[in-house]
Amino acid sequence: MQNNLKSDVGNRLKERRQQLNMTQRDVAEAIGVAQPVYQRFEKGIFECNYLQLFALCKLFDISADYLLGLTDY
């Protein structure tokens, strides 16, 4: 289940980033991580911490519930 969650979160991050026409580098800089670290978030290899989760939700204008797959919007 945990690997599926990481993959699902990664897919939602990538989808939203692309909707906003942002690069991985854009997002990484906005949330204060290196681009390879953010890339691992999208690939489901690495988990973000709660401060990064907060920053991603604010940047992408989405809820943590959506990002974690608890809601569809």
Beta strands, then each sheet from edge to edge (+ up, - down):
end
